[in-house]
């Protein structure tokens, strides 16, 4: 992939600095607000915390989760609730996927990836399509992850691709192998479908 940049041994600070620079550039190039999408799970929150300690103008940034569990925001499994608790005090507007009909164009979509090659809540069993007519879907992973056995709402591949840049944070040898195989076109898991259709810059922190 000519549009892929791999950054090895990336620390949380390295990733936060990179994201901060991209968001500053996007804000400078826009007369209004910008939108970004961020993942749930444990990985992003230390990085997001570092970003809240910078001079970013969060008041011009609207943040969407890439996916969420269909639970109340005060539930421990809610991505939106955790993102809201961290970023709204910094000045950001946080929007739940359940509150919108159509996602915006994103300055940056930041994704994680599961060991099964899923991105957002687009699990292999859901057979996500790059030409999906919908930008949002509610679905049920199969098998349900035991740590989060809930139905999901998620951005689809077209919604994720409606972005200026894609970023991944991939940690662990097993996940890295799945990602590298996706880049090489060696499987057809959801991450491979997204990467195969991506024309914008893709940066992977490993």
N, C-alpha and C positions, 0 to 999 in steps of 0.2 A: 504494500500500500504506500504510494508516494505521499499521501496526505497524512501518514501516521508518524508521530514522534514518540519514541520511548524514552522515558527518564528513569534510570535505574537507581535503586537505593534511595528513593525519595523520602525525606522526612516530612512530618506534618508541617513544619515551617516552610520547607521548600514548596510544598503544594499550596499552602496559604499564600505565600509570596506570589506564586504564578497566577493563582486565581485573582488575587488582588490587583495585579497588573492588568489582567484582561478586563476586569470590571471597570477599572479606571479608564482604560482606553475606550470601552463601550460607552461609558458615561460622557466622556469628552466628545465623542462622535454623535451624541444624541442631544436633541433639544429638550427631550422630556425624560420620562422614566424608562428603565429597562427591566426586563424580566429574566429570571434565571430559574433553573430547576436543579434541585439537589436531592441526593438519595437519603434513605433512612439507614437504619442499622447503627452499629457502634462507631464505625470508622469516621464518618464526616464530622461528628460533633466537636472533637478536639480541634479539628482544622477550622471549622466555622467559628469556634471560640477565639482562635487566633485572629481571624478576620475581623471580629467585632472590636478588637483592640487596635485597629488601624484607623486611618483618617477617611476611609470610604464614606461617601455620602449615602448612607443606607436609606435615607428618606426618598431617594430616587430609584430604589431597587425593590421590585416585587418578587417574592420568592414562592415558588410552587414546589411541593414534593413531586418526585417522579412517579410515585405510587404511594398508596397507603392501605392499611388494614381498615376494614369497615367497622370501626369501633368509635366510641365517644372520644373527643380530643383529650379528656382527662384520663383516659386509659393508658396504662404503661406501654401498650403496643402501638399507640398512635404516633406516626411520624410527624403529622401536622402539629400535634400538641407540643412535641419536643422542639420542633423548628420554631414554632411561635414563641415558646418560652425563652429561647436563646436570642432570636433575632429581632423580635418586636421591641424589646428594651433598647436595642441599638438604633431603632428608627425604621427598620424595614417593614414593609407590608407583606404579610404572609397570607396566602390564599389557599384554602383547601380545594382539592379537586372536586369535591362534592358541591362546591359553591359555583362552579362554572359550567357553561355549555361547550365552549370552544377555548382551548388553550391559546395563549398568545405566541408570537414569534419570540424565541429565546435568544438572548445574547450568548448564553452558555448553558449547556446541558451537562451536568456532572452525574456520572453513573457509577454504580458498583456492578459487580457480577457475581452470581452464585457459581458454585462448583459444577452445577448442572447446565451452565451457560445461560441462565436466565438473566434478564436485565429488567429494571423496574419490577413490575409483577407479571412480566411476559415470560411465563414458564414454558418449557418445551411442550407440555400437554395442551397449552392454549393455542398452539400453531399460529403465532403472530405473523402477519403478512406485511410486506413493505408497501403494498398498495391498499392497505386497510382503508375503507371509506370512513371509518370513525376515528376520532382523535382521542377519545376516552372509552375505556371499557371496564365493566365490572365483571369479575371472573373468580373462579375458584381453583387455586393450584391443586394439582394431583400428582404426587401425594402432598397433603397439607404439611408444611413444615411444623414439627412438633413444638418449636419454640414460639410459633405465631400461627395457630390454627384458625385463621380467619379468612373470610372472603376479602377480595381486594378491589380497589379501583386503581387504574393505571393509565398513564399516557401510552399511546400506541406507537409503533415504529414511525409512522408519518409525523406524529406530533413531536417525537424526540428529534427527528431529522429537520424539523422546522427551526433551525438554530444556526447561529454563526460558528459555533465551535462545540465539539464534544470532548469531554474529559472522562477518563476512567482512573480509578484508584484500585489496583489489583494487588492483593497481598496474599502470599502463600504459594508454594510451588505448584500445588494441584490446580489452583485457579489460573496461575500464569500459563501452565501448559494448555489449558482449555482456550485461553485468550490467544496464545500464539497459533494454535491450530485453527482458530477462527480467522485470524489474519491470513493464514496460508490457504484458506478455503478447504480445509480438511474435514469439516463437518458442517451441518446445516442447523445448528442450534440458534436460538434467538440472537445471541450476540453476533454470530456470523452473518445473519441476515441483515442486522443493522449496519455492521461494518461494510458489508458488500454494497450497500446502497448509499453510504455516506460520501458526499463530495466535499464537505467542509473539513477544515483541519481537525484531526483527532490526536489527542495527547493522552498517553497512558503512563501513569506513575506506578512503578513497580518496586 
